[in-house]
Amino acid sequence: MRIGDVLRAKSSHEVLTISPDAGVRELIASLAEHNIGALIVSRDGGTTLAGIVSERDVVRHLHHDGTVINNTVGAIMTEDVETCDEDTVVDELMKIMTERRIRHVPVVHDGNLIGIISIGDVVKHRIDQLEFERDQLDSYVHRS
């Protein structure tokens, strides 16, 4: 199974972004409003990737500097972003997410941002796959 399949199965295909010049207060408000854990940082509002910023970034910076709330997203974002494309195998991305301890991976096609995959998306996909296999085995057993 490929990441493109997981993307197509998502209920929302909207990729929320934030400017690196936005304030951390705005970031926190957006994360809370949309009930999400990370935002793509983009200078042009969506097609290019400047970084990613997550709840973890806020918490880590808050631990070291209590004034992080007065900072900009650009000051706390992760610039070295792991990305994937639609053809990436789901198991390969699961391994990368586990090894790098990341929960959100932008999906890029021809240099343009087309989606984001969270660990929750991957887990849901895997559960759906296991349920399908279970149903197939159950059907086979009960036919015999």
N, CA, C and O atoms as a GROMACS GRO file, in nm:
protein
  576
    1MET      N    1   0.083  -0.118   0.000
    1MET     CA    2   0.000   0.000   0.000
    1MET      C    3   0.088   0.125   0.000
    1MET      O    4   0.195   0.127   0.061
    2ARG      N    5   0.042   0.226  -0.069
    2ARG     CA    6   0.118   0.349  -0.087
    2ARG      C    7   0.053   0.467  -0.014
    2ARG      O    8  -0.066   0.464   0.018
    3ILE      N    9   0.131   0.570   0.012
    3ILE     CA   10   0.084   0.688   0.083
    3ILE      C   11  -0.030   0.756   0.007
    3ILE      O   12  -0.121   0.812   0.069
    4GLY      N   13  -0.027   0.753  -0.125
    4GLY     CA   14  -0.136   0.811  -0.204
    4GLY      C   15  -0.270   0.750  -0.168
    4GLY      O   16  -0.372   0.819  -0.167
    5ASP      N   17  -0.272   0.618  -0.138
    5ASP     CA   18  -0.396   0.552  -0.098
    5ASP      C   19  -0.445   0.604   0.037
    5ASP      O   20  -0.565   0.624   0.056
    6VAL      N   21  -0.352   0.627   0.129
    6VAL     CA   22  -0.387   0.680   0.261
    6VAL      C   23  -0.440   0.823   0.247
    6VAL      O   24  -0.538   0.860   0.311
    7LEU      N   25  -0.374   0.903   0.162
    7LEU     CA   26  -0.419   1.041   0.140
    7LEU      C   27  -0.561   1.045   0.085
    7LEU      O   28  -0.644   1.124   0.132
    8ARG      N   29  -0.590   0.960  -0.013
    8ARG     CA   30  -0.723   0.959  -0.074
    8ARG      C   31  -0.831   0.916   0.025
    8ARG      O   32  -0.947   0.956   0.011
    9ALA      N   33  -0.794   0.835   0.124
    9ALA     CA   34  -0.891   0.786   0.223
    9ALA      C   35  -0.919   0.887   0.334
    9ALA      O   36  -1.014   0.870   0.411
   10LYS      N   37  -0.839   0.991   0.343
   10LYS     CA   38  -0.859   1.091   0.449
   10LYS      C   39  -0.989   1.167   0.426
   10LYS      O   40  -1.028   1.194   0.313
   11SER      N   41  -1.056   1.200   0.537
   11SER     CA   42  -1.182   1.273   0.525
   11SER      C   43  -1.161   1.416   0.478
   11SER      O   44  -1.248   1.473   0.412
   12SER      N   45  -1.048   1.475   0.509
   12SER     CA   46  -1.018   1.612   0.467
   12SER      C   47  -0.885   1.614   0.392
   12SER      O   48  -0.787   1.555   0.437
   13HIS      N   49  -0.885   1.681   0.280
   13HIS     CA   50  -0.762   1.691   0.201
   13HIS      C   51  -0.698   1.828   0.215
   13HIS      O   52  -0.598   1.858   0.149
   14GLU      N   53  -0.756   1.911   0.301
   14GLU     CA   54  -0.704   2.045   0.324
   14GLU      C   55  -0.572   2.037   0.402
   14GLU      O   56  -0.562   1.964   0.500
   15VAL      N   57  -0.473   2.112   0.356
   15VAL     CA   58  -0.345   2.120   0.427
   15VAL      C   59  -0.337   2.261   0.485
   15VAL      O   60  -0.332   2.360   0.412
   16LEU      N   61  -0.337   2.266   0.616
   16LEU     CA   62  -0.332   2.395   0.684
   16LEU      C   63  -0.187   2.442   0.696
   16LEU      O   64  -0.098   2.365   0.730
   17THR      N   65  -0.167   2.569   0.667
   17THR     CA   66  -0.032   2.625   0.673
   17THR      C   67  -0.031   2.750   0.760
   17THR      O   68  -0.135   2.806   0.795
   18ILE      N   69   0.090   2.791   0.794
   18ILE     CA   70   0.110   2.914   0.870
   18ILE      C   71   0.239   2.977   0.820
   18ILE      O   72   0.331   2.908   0.778
   19SER      N   73   0.244   3.108   0.825
   19SER     CA   74   0.361   3.182   0.781
   19SER      C   75   0.470   3.176   0.889
   19SER      O   76   0.439   3.171   1.008
   20PRO      N   77   0.597   3.175   0.848
   20PRO     CA   78   0.705   3.177   0.947
   20PRO      C   79   0.705   3.308   1.027
   20PRO      O   80   0.764   3.315   1.136
   21ASP      N   81   0.641   3.411   0.975
   21ASP     CA   82   0.635   3.540   1.045
   21ASP      C   83   0.519   3.547   1.144
   21ASP      O   84   0.511   3.642   1.222
   22ALA      N   85   0.431   3.448   1.144
   22ALA     CA   86   0.318   3.446   1.238
   22ALA      C   87   0.370   3.427   1.380
   22ALA      O   88   0.478   3.372   1.402
   23GLY      N   89   0.292   3.474   1.474
   23GLY     CA   90   0.331   3.460   1.614
   23GLY      C   91   0.296   3.322   1.668
   23GLY      O   92   0.209   3.253   1.616
   24VAL      N   93   0.365   3.284   1.773
   24VAL     CA   94   0.339   3.155   1.838
   24VAL      C   95   0.198   3.152   1.895
   24VAL      O   96   0.134   3.046   1.898
   25ARG      N   97   0.147   3.266   1.941
   25ARG     CA   98   0.008   3.272   1.989
   25ARG      C   99  -0.090   3.233   1.878
   25ARG      O  100  -0.185   3.158   1.902
   26GLU      N  101  -0.065   3.284   1.758
   26GLU     CA  102  -0.150   3.250   1.643
   26GLU      C  103  -0.139   3.100   1.611
   26GLU      O  104  -0.239   3.036   1.580
   27LEU      N  105  -0.018   3.046   1.620
   27LEU     CA  106   0.004   2.904   1.598
   27LEU      C  107  -0.079   2.821   1.696
   27LEU      O  108  -0.151   2.730   1.655
   28ILE      N  109  -0.069   2.853   1.824
   28ILE     CA  110  -0.141   2.777   1.927
   28ILE      C  111  -0.291   2.786   1.903
   28ILE      O  112  -0.362   2.686   1.917
   29ALA      N  113  -0.340   2.904   1.868
   29ALA     CA  114  -0.483   2.922   1.840
   29ALA      C  115  -0.527   2.834   1.723
   29ALA      O  116  -0.634   2.773   1.728
   30SER      N  117  -0.447   2.829   1.619
   30SER     CA  118  -0.481   2.749   1.501
   30SER      C  119  -0.479   2.599   1.531
   30SER      O  120  -0.568   2.526   1.488
   31LEU      N  121  -0.378   2.555   1.605
   31LEU     CA  122  -0.372   2.413   1.644
   31LEU      C  123  -0.496   2.375   1.725
   31LEU      O  124  -0.556   2.270   1.703
   32ALA      N  125  -0.534   2.461   1.818
   32ALA     CA  126  -0.651   2.434   1.902
   32ALA      C  127  -0.780   2.440   1.821
   32ALA      O  128  -0.867   2.354   1.835
   33GLU      N  129  -0.792   2.540   1.737
   33GLU     CA  130  -0.915   2.557   1.657
   33GLU      C  131  -0.941   2.437   1.566
   33GLU      O  132  -1.055   2.393   1.551
   34HIS      N  133  -0.836   2.385   1.507
   34HIS     CA  134  -0.851   2.275   1.411
   34HIS      C  135  -0.828   2.138   1.473
   34HIS      O  136  -0.840   2.035   1.406
   35ASN      N  137  -0.796   2.136   1.603
   35ASN     CA  138  -0.772   2.011   1.675
   35ASN      C  139  -0.667   1.924   1.605
   35ASN      O  140  -0.688   1.806   1.580
   36ILE      N  141  -0.554   1.987   1.575
   36ILE     CA  142  -0.444   1.919   1.507
   36ILE      C  143  -0.316   1.938   1.586
   36ILE      O  144  -0.310   2.020   1.678
   37GLY      N  145  -0.213   1.861   1.551
   37GLY     CA  146  -0.088   1.865   1.625
   37GLY      C  147   0.026   1.935   1.555
   37GLY      O  148   0.131   1.958   1.616
   38ALA      N  149   0.008   1.972   1.428
   38ALA     CA  150   0.117   2.036   1.354
   38ALA      C  151   0.062   2.116   1.237
   38ALA      O  152  -0.046   2.087   1.185
   39LEU      N  153   0.138   2.215   1.197
   39LEU     CA  154   0.107   2.294   1.078
   39LEU      C  155   0.229   2.300   0.988
   39LEU      O  156   0.343   2.302   1.035
   40ILE      N  157   0.204   2.303   0.860
   40ILE     CA  158   0.309   2.324   0.763
   40ILE      C  159   0.343   2.473   0.764
   40ILE      O  160   0.253   2.558   0.765
   41VAL      N  161   0.470   2.506   0.763
   41VAL     CA  162   0.513   2.644   0.755
   41VAL      C  163   0.544   2.673   0.608
   41VAL      O  164   0.625   2.606   0.545
   42SER      N  165   0.475   2.775   0.556
   42SER     CA  166   0.488   2.808   0.414
   42SER      C  167   0.492   2.959   0.396
   42SER      O  168   0.412   3.032   0.456
   43ARG      N  169   0.586   3.005   0.314
   43ARG     CA  170   0.597   3.148   0.289
   43ARG      C  171   0.492   3.197   0.189
   43ARG      O  172   0.454   3.314   0.190
   44ASP      N  173   0.444   3.105   0.103
   44ASP     CA  174   0.349   3.146  -0.001
   44ASP      C  175   0.205   3.101   0.028
   44ASP      O  176   0.118   3.114  -0.058
   45GLY      N  177   0.181   3.049   0.145
   45GLY     CA  178   0.045   3.011   0.181
   45GLY      C  179   0.002   2.872   0.141
   45GLY      O  180  -0.116   2.840   0.150
   46GLY      N  181   0.094   2.789   0.096
   46GLY     CA  182   0.050   2.653   0.073
   46GLY      C  183   0.126   2.562  -0.019
   46GLY      O  184   0.129   2.442   0.006
   47THR      N  185   0.190   2.611  -0.126
   47THR     CA  186   0.250   2.517  -0.219
   47THR      C  187   0.395   2.484  -0.189
   47THR      O  188   0.444   2.378  -0.226
   48THR      N  189   0.464   2.574  -0.121
   48THR     CA  190   0.604   2.546  -0.088
   48THR      C  191   0.621   2.524   0.061
   48THR      O  192   0.546   2.578   0.143
   49LEU      N  193   0.719   2.447   0.094
   49LEU     CA  194   0.743   2.403   0.230
   49LEU      C  195   0.867   2.473   0.287
   49LEU      O  196   0.978   2.454   0.238
   50ALA      N  197   0.846   2.553   0.391
   50ALA     CA  198   0.959   2.618   0.458
   50ALA      C  199   0.997   2.544   0.584
   50ALA      O  200   1.110   2.556   0.633
   51GLY      N  201   0.901   2.466   0.638
   51GLY     CA  202   0.926   2.391   0.760
   51GLY      C  203   0.797   2.332   0.812
   51GLY      O  204   0.695   2.330   0.744
   52ILE      N  205   0.804   2.282   0.934
   52ILE     CA  206   0.687   2.229   1.002
   52ILE      C  207   0.698   2.270   1.148
   52ILE      O  208   0.808   2.280   1.203
   53VAL      N  209   0.585   2.294   1.210
   53VAL     CA  210   0.584   2.334   1.351
   53VAL      C  211   0.474   2.256   1.421
   53VAL      O  212   0.362   2.244   1.372
   54SER      N  213   0.508   2.202   1.538
   54SER     CA  214   0.414   2.116   1.608
   54SER      C  215   0.400   2.157   1.754
   54SER      O  216   0.472   2.244   1.805
   55GLU      N  217   0.307   2.092   1.819
   55GLU     CA  218   0.290   2.112   1.964
   55GLU      C  219   0.420   2.085   2.036
   55GLU      O  220   0.455   2.155   2.131
   56ARG      N  221   0.491   1.984   1.992
   56ARG     CA  222   0.619   1.950   2.055
   56ARG      C  223   0.718   2.065   2.048
   56ARG      O  224   0.790   2.092   2.144
   57ASP      N  225   0.721   2.133   1.934
   57ASP     CA  226   0.813   2.247   1.920
   57ASP      C  227   0.781   2.354   2.024
   57ASP      O  228   0.871   2.410   2.086
   58VAL      N  229   0.652   2.382   2.042
   58VAL     CA  230   0.611   2.483   2.141
   58VAL      C  231   0.654   2.439   2.280
   58VAL      O  232   0.713   2.517   2.355
   59VAL      N  233   0.624   2.315   2.315
   59VAL     CA  234   0.654   2.266   2.450
   59VAL      C  235   0.805   2.265   2.475
   59VAL      O  236   0.849   2.308   2.582
   60ARG      N  237   0.883   2.219   2.380
   60ARG     CA  238   1.029   2.215   2.399
   60ARG      C  239   1.087   2.354   2.418
   60ARG      O  240   1.174   2.375   2.503
   61HIS      N  241   1.039   2.448   2.339
   61HIS     CA  242   1.089   2.584   2.353
   61HIS      C  243   1.038   2.649   2.481
   61HIS      O  244   1.108   2.729   2.542
   62LEU      N  245   0.919   2.617   2.521
   62LEU     CA  246   0.863   2.670   2.645
   62LEU      C  247   0.945   2.623   2.765
   62LEU      O  248   0.966   2.698   2.860
   63HIS      N  249   0.991   2.499   2.759
   63HIS     CA  250   1.073   2.444   2.866
   63HIS      C  251   1.203   2.523   2.883
   63HIS      O  252   1.248   2.548   2.996
   64HIS      N  253   1.263   2.563   2.770
   64HIS     CA  254   1.391   2.634   2.774
   64HIS      C  255   1.375   2.786   2.787
   64HIS      O  256   1.463   2.854   2.840
   65ASP      N  257   1.263   2.837   2.739
   65ASP     CA  258   1.244   2.982   2.736
   65ASP      C  259   1.096   3.013   2.754
   65ASP      O  260   1.016   2.995   2.662
   66GLY      N  261   1.059   3.059   2.869
   66GLY     CA  262   0.920   3.087   2.901
   66GLY      C  263   0.858   3.198   2.818
   66GLY      O  264   0.737   3.218   2.821
   67THR      N  265   0.941   3.271   2.744
   67THR     CA  266   0.888   3.380   2.662
   67THR      C  267   0.861   3.336   2.518
   67THR      O  268   0.839   3.421   2.432
   68VAL      N  269   0.864   3.208   2.492
   68VAL     CA  270   0.844   3.157   2.356
   68VAL      C  271   0.711   3.206   2.298
   68VAL      O  272   0.699   3.222   2.176
   69ILE      N  273   0.614   3.229   2.382
   69ILE     CA  274   0.482   3.273   2.337
   69ILE      C  275   0.490   3.406   2.262
   69ILE      O  276   0.401   3.438   2.183
   70ASN      N  277   0.595   3.483   2.287
   70ASN     CA  278   0.613   3.613   2.220
   70ASN      C  279   0.699   3.603   2.095
   70ASN      O  280   0.732   3.704   2.033
   71ASN      N  281   0.734   3.482   2.057
   71ASN     CA  282   0.823   3.460   1.944
   71ASN      C  283   0.743   3.438   1.815
   71ASN      O  284   0.620   3.439   1.815
   72THR      N  285   0.818   3.418   1.704
   72THR     CA  286   0.754   3.385   1.576
   72THR      C  287   0.765   3.237   1.550
   72THR      O  288   0.848   3.167   1.609
   73VAL      N  289   0.681   3.189   1.461
   73VAL     CA  290   0.683   3.049   1.420
   73VAL      C  291   0.820   3.014   1.361
   73VAL      O  292   0.873   2.906   1.386
   74GLY      N  293   0.876   3.106   1.283
   74GLY     CA  294   1.006   3.082   1.221
   74GLY      C  295   1.117   3.054   1.320
   74GLY      O  296   1.214   2.984   1.288
   75ALA      N  297   1.103   3.107   1.441
   75ALA     CA  298   1.205   3.088   1.544
   75ALA      C  299   1.199   2.950   1.608
   75ALA      O  300   1.298   2.904   1.666
   76ILE      N  301   1.085   2.883   1.600
   76ILE     CA  302   1.073   2.753   1.668
   76ILE      C  303   1.046   2.637   1.574
   76ILE      O  304   1.047   2.522   1.617
   77MET      N  305   1.022   2.664   1.446
   77MET     CA  306   0.986   2.557   1.352
   77MET      C  307   1.104   2.465   1.324
   77MET      O  308   1.220   2.499   1.348
   78THR      N  309   1.072   2.348   1.273
   78THR     CA  310   1.172   2.253   1.226
   78THR      C  311   1.191   2.279   1.077
   78THR      O  312   1.095   2.270   1.000
   79GLU      N  313   1.313   2.310   1.038
   79GLU     CA  314   1.340   2.341   0.897
   79GLU      C  315   1.378   2.216   0.817
   79GLU      O  316   1.348   2.207   0.698
   80ASP      N  317   1.444   2.121   0.881
   80ASP     CA  318   1.486   1.997   0.815
   80ASP      C  319   1.368   1.900   0.822
   80ASP      O  320   1.358   1.821   0.916
   81VAL      N  321   1.281   1.906   0.722
   81VAL     CA  322   1.156   1.832   0.725
   81VAL      C  323   1.167   1.703   0.644
   81VAL      O  324   1.208   1.704   0.528
   82GLU      N  325   1.129   1.594   0.707
   82GLU     CA  326   1.117   1.466   0.638
   82GLU      C  327   0.991   1.472   0.553
   82GLU      O  328   0.884   1.504   0.605
   83THR      N  329   1.002   1.443   0.425
   83THR     CA  330   0.885   1.442   0.337
   83THR      C  331   0.874   1.306   0.269
   83THR      O  332   0.966   1.224   0.274
   84CYS      N  333   0.760   1.284   0.207
   84CYS     CA  334   0.742   1.164   0.127
   84CYS      C  335   0.662   1.204   0.004
   84CYS      O  336   0.619   1.318  -0.009
   85ASP      N  337   0.642   1.109  -0.086
   85ASP     CA  338   0.556   1.135  -0.202
   85ASP      C  339   0.445   1.029  -0.206
   85ASP      O  340   0.441   0.939  -0.122
   86GLU      N  341   0.358   1.041  -0.302
   86GLU     CA  342   0.243   0.951  -0.311
   86GLU      C  343   0.282   0.805  -0.330
   86GLU      O  344   0.206   0.715  -0.293
   87ASP      N  345   0.399   0.782  -0.387
   87ASP     CA  346   0.441   0.645  -0.414
   87ASP      C  347   0.518   0.580  -0.300
   87ASP      O  348   0.554   0.462  -0.309
   88THR      N  349   0.543   0.654  -0.193
   88THR     CA  350   0.612   0.597  -0.077
   88THR      C  351   0.528   0.484  -0.019
   88THR      O  352   0.407   0.498  -0.003
   89VAL      N  353   0.592   0.374   0.011
   89VAL     CA  354   0.524   0.259   0.071
   89VAL      C  355   0.492   0.292   0.217
   89VAL      O  356   0.577   0.344   0.290
   90VAL      N  357   0.370   0.260   0.260
   90VAL     CA  358   0.325   0.293   0.395
   90VAL      C  359   0.419   0.235   0.500
   90VAL      O  360   0.455   0.304   0.596
   91ASP      N  361   0.459   0.109   0.485
   91ASP     CA  362   0.549   0.047   0.583
   91ASP      C  363   0.683   0.121   0.592
   91ASP      O  364   0.741   0.131   0.700
   92GLU      N  365   0.730   0.172   0.479
   92GLU     CA  366   0.855   0.248   0.478
   92GLU      C  367   0.839   0.378   0.557
   92GLU      O  368   0.927   0.415   0.634
   93LEU      N  369   0.726   0.446   0.537
   93LEU     CA  370   0.702   0.570   0.611
   93LEU      C  371   0.683   0.542   0.760
   93LEU      O  372   0.728   0.621   0.843
   94MET      N  373   0.616   0.432   0.794
   94MET     CA  374   0.600   0.395   0.936
   94MET      C  375   0.737   0.378   1.002
   94MET      O  376   0.757   0.420   1.116
   95LYS      N  377   0.828   0.316   0.932
   95LYS     CA  378   0.963   0.294   0.985
   95LYS      C  379   1.034   0.428   1.006
   95LYS      O  380   1.098   0.448   1.110
   96ILE      N  381   1.023   0.518   0.910
   96ILE     CA  382   1.087   0.650   0.921
   96ILE      C  383   1.028   0.727   1.038
   96ILE      O  384   1.101   0.789   1.115
   97MET      N  385   0.895   0.725   1.050
   97MET     CA  386   0.828   0.797   1.158
   97MET      C  387   0.872   0.743   1.295
   97MET      O  388   0.891   0.820   1.389
   98THR      N  389   0.887   0.614   1.304
   98THR     CA  390   0.930   0.552   1.430
   98THR      C  391   1.075   0.586   1.461
   98THR      O  392   1.107   0.627   1.573
   99GLU      N  393   1.163   0.570   1.363
   99GLU     CA  394   1.305   0.595   1.385
   99GLU      C  395   1.334   0.741   1.416
   99GLU      O  396   1.416   0.771   1.503
  100ARG      N  397   1.268   0.833   1.347
  100ARG     CA  398   1.294   0.976   1.366
  100ARG      C  399   1.204   1.038   1.473
  100ARG      O  400   1.219   1.155   1.507
  101ARG      N  401   1.112   0.957   1.526
  101ARG     CA  402   1.020   1.003   1.632
  101ARG      C  403   0.942   1.126   1.588
  101ARG      O  404   0.935   1.227   1.658
  102ILE      N  405   0.883   1.115   1.468
  102ILE     CA  406   0.801   1.223   1.414
  102ILE      C  407   0.659   1.173   1.393
  102ILE      O  408   0.636   1.055   1.368
  103ARG      N  409   0.565   1.264   1.403
  103ARG     CA  410   0.424   1.226   1.394
  103ARG      C  411   0.354   1.284   1.273
  103ARG      O  412   0.239   1.249   1.247
  104HIS      N  413   0.420   1.372   1.198
  104HIS     CA  414   0.358   1.436   1.082
  104HIS      C  415   0.460   1.444   0.969
  104HIS      O  416   0.574   1.488   0.989
  105VAL      N  417   0.418   1.401   0.850
  105VAL     CA  418   0.508   1.404   0.734
  105VAL      C  419   0.435   1.467   0.616
  105VAL      O  420   0.332   1.415   0.572
  106PRO      N  421   0.487   1.578   0.564
  106PRO     CA  422   0.427   1.639   0.445
  106PRO      C  423   0.445   1.549   0.322
  106PRO      O  424   0.547   1.482   0.307
  107VAL      N  425   0.344   1.550   0.236
  107VAL     CA  426   0.350   1.475   0.111
  107VAL      C  427   0.372   1.577  -0.001
  107VAL      O  428   0.296   1.673  -0.015
  108VAL      N  429   0.478   1.555  -0.080
  108VAL     CA  430   0.518   1.649  -0.182
  108VAL      C  431   0.518   1.579  -0.318
  108VAL      O  432   0.561   1.464  -0.331
  109HIS      N  433   0.469   1.651  -0.419
  109HIS     CA  434   0.469   1.600  -0.557
  109HIS      C  435   0.526   1.709  -0.647
  109HIS      O  436   0.474   1.821  -0.649
  110ASP      N  437   0.631   1.678  -0.721
  110ASP     CA  438   0.697   1.775  -0.809
  110ASP      C  439   0.732   1.905  -0.736
  110ASP      O  440   0.718   2.014  -0.791
  111GLY      N  441   0.777   1.892  -0.611
  111GLY     CA  442   0.819   2.007  -0.534
  111GLY      C  443   0.706   2.086  -0.469
  111GLY      O  444   0.730   2.184  -0.400
  112ASN      N  445   0.582   2.042  -0.492
  112ASN     CA  446   0.466   2.112  -0.435
  112ASN      C  447   0.401   2.029  -0.325
  112ASN      O  448   0.388   1.907  -0.337
  113LEU      N  449   0.361   2.095  -0.220
  113LEU     CA  450   0.292   2.032  -0.108
  113LEU      C  451   0.153   1.990  -0.152
  113LEU      O  452   0.075   2.072  -0.200
  114ILE      N  453   0.120   1.859  -0.134
  114ILE     CA  454  -0.014   1.812  -0.173
  114ILE      C  455  -0.091   1.750  -0.057
  114ILE      O  456  -0.210   1.721  -0.071
  115GLY      N  457  -0.026   1.731   0.057
  115GLY     CA  458  -0.096   1.671   0.170
  115GLY      C  459  -0.004   1.657   0.289
  115GLY      O  460   0.113   1.693   0.285
  116ILE      N  461  -0.062   1.602   0.395
  116ILE     CA  462   0.016   1.572   0.514
  116ILE      C  463  -0.038   1.442   0.572
  116ILE      O  464  -0.158   1.420   0.576
  117ILE      N  465   0.053   1.358   0.615
  117ILE     CA  466   0.018   1.230   0.676
  117ILE      C  467   0.060   1.233   0.822
  117ILE      O  468   0.174   1.267   0.854
  118SER      N  469  -0.034   1.199   0.908
  118SER     CA  470  -0.003   1.192   1.051
  118SER      C  471   0.009   1.046   1.092
  118SER      O  472  -0.033   0.956   1.019
  119ILE      N  473   0.067   1.025   1.208
  119ILE     CA  474   0.077   0.889   1.260
  119ILE      C  475  -0.062   0.830   1.278
  119ILE      O  476  -0.082   0.710   1.262
  120GLY      N  477  -0.159   0.916   1.312
  120GLY     CA  478  -0.298   0.871   1.325
  120GLY      C  479  -0.354   0.821   1.194
  120GLY      O  480  -0.428   0.722   1.192
  121ASP      N  481  -0.321   0.888   1.083
  121ASP     CA  482  -0.365   0.843   0.951
  121ASP      C  483  -0.309   0.704   0.919
  121ASP      O  484  -0.380   0.618   0.868
  122VAL      N  485  -0.182   0.685   0.952
  122VAL     CA  486  -0.116   0.557   0.924
  122VAL      C  487  -0.176   0.447   1.011
  122VAL      O  488  -0.201   0.337   0.962
  123VAL      N  489  -0.199   0.475   1.139
  123VAL     CA  490  -0.258   0.376   1.228
  123VAL      C  491  -0.399   0.339   1.183
  123VAL      O  492  -0.434   0.221   1.179
  124LYS      N  493  -0.480   0.439   1.147
  124LYS     CA  494  -0.616   0.412   1.099
  124LYS      C  495  -0.613   0.324   0.975
  124LYS      O  496  -0.690   0.229   0.962
  125HIS      N  497  -0.522   0.356   0.883
  125HIS     CA  498  -0.509   0.277   0.761
  125HIS      C  499  -0.473   0.132   0.794
  125HIS      O  500  -0.528   0.039   0.736
  126ARG      N  501  -0.380   0.116   0.886
  126ARG     CA  502  -0.336  -0.019   0.923
  126ARG      C  503  -0.450  -0.096   0.990
  126ARG      O  504  -0.468  -0.215   0.961
  127ILE      N  505  -0.526  -0.033   1.077
  127ILE     CA  506  -0.641  -0.098   1.143
  127ILE      C  507  -0.744  -0.139   1.039
  127ILE      O  508  -0.796  -0.251   1.043
  128ASP      N  509  -0.774  -0.050   0.945
  128ASP     CA  510  -0.870  -0.082   0.838
  128ASP      C  511  -0.823  -0.202   0.758
  128ASP      O  512  -0.902  -0.289   0.722
  129GLN      N  513  -0.694  -0.206   0.730
  129GLN     CA  514  -0.636  -0.317   0.654
  129GLN      C  515  -0.649  -0.448   0.732
  129GLN      O  516  -0.686  -0.551   0.674
  130LEU      N  517  -0.618  -0.446   0.860
  130LEU     CA  518  -0.628  -0.566   0.943
  130LEU      C  519  -0.773  -0.613   0.957
  130LEU      O  520  -0.800  -0.734   0.956
  131GLU      N  521  -0.867  -0.520   0.969
  131GLU     CA  522  -1.009  -0.556   0.977
  131GLU      C  523  -1.056  -0.621   0.848
  131GLU      O  524  -1.132  -0.718   0.851
  132PHE      N  525  -1.010  -0.569   0.735
  132PHE     CA  526  -1.045  -0.628   0.606
  132PHE      C  527  -0.993  -0.772   0.597
  132PHE      O  528  -1.065  -0.863   0.557
  133GLU      N  529  -0.866  -0.791   0.635
  133GLU     CA  530  -0.807  -0.925   0.631
  133GLU      C  531  -0.881  -1.020   0.725
  133GLU      O  532  -0.906  -1.136   0.690
  134ARG      N  533  -0.917  -0.972   0.845
  134ARG     CA  534  -0.992  -1.054   0.940
  134ARG      C  535  -1.127  -1.095   0.880
  134ARG      O  536  -1.166  -1.211   0.889
  135ASP      N  537  -1.196  -1.001   0.819
  135ASP     CA  538  -1.327  -1.030   0.758
  135ASP      C  539  -1.313  -1.130   0.645
  135ASP      O  540  -1.398  -1.217   0.628
  136GLN      N  541  -1.207  -1.120   0.568
  136GLN     CA  542  -1.185  -1.215   0.459
  136GLN      C  543  -1.159  -1.355   0.514
  136GLN      O  544  -1.213  -1.453   0.463
  137LEU      N  545  -1.077  -1.365   0.617
  137LEU     CA  546  -1.049  -1.495   0.679
  137LEU      C  547  -1.175  -1.553   0.744
  137LEU      O  548  -1.202  -1.672   0.732
  138ASP      N  549  -1.251  -1.469   0.810
  138ASP     CA  550  -1.376  -1.514   0.872
  138ASP      C  551  -1.473  -1.566   0.767
  138ASP      O  552  -1.538  -1.670   0.787
  139SER      N  553  -1.483  -1.496   0.658
  139SER     CA  554  -1.571  -1.539   0.549
  139SER      C  555  -1.524  -1.673   0.491
  139SER      O  556  -1.606  -1.760   0.462
  140TYR      N  557  -1.394  -1.689   0.476
  140TYR     CA  558  -1.339  -1.814   0.423
  140TYR      C  559  -1.367  -1.930   0.517
  140TYR      O  560  -1.407  -2.038   0.473
  141VAL      N  561  -1.347  -1.908   0.646
  141VAL     CA  562  -1.367  -2.015   0.745
  141VAL      C  563  -1.513  -2.058   0.750
  141VAL      O  564  -1.543  -2.177   0.762
  142HIS      N  565  -1.604  -1.962   0.742
  142HIS     CA  566  -1.745  -1.993   0.754
  142HIS      C  567  -1.806  -2.050   0.627
  142HIS      O  568  -1.918  -2.101   0.631
  143ARG      N  569  -1.737  -2.042   0.515
  143ARG     CA  570  -1.783  -2.102   0.388
  143ARG      C  571  -1.752  -2.250   0.385
  143ARG      O  572  -1.822  -2.328   0.320
  144SER      N  573  -1.650  -2.288   0.455
  144SER     CA  574  -1.602  -2.427   0.448
  144SER      C  575  -1.688  -2.522   0.525
  144SER      O  576  -1.660  -2.642   0.528
   0.00000   0.00000   0.00000
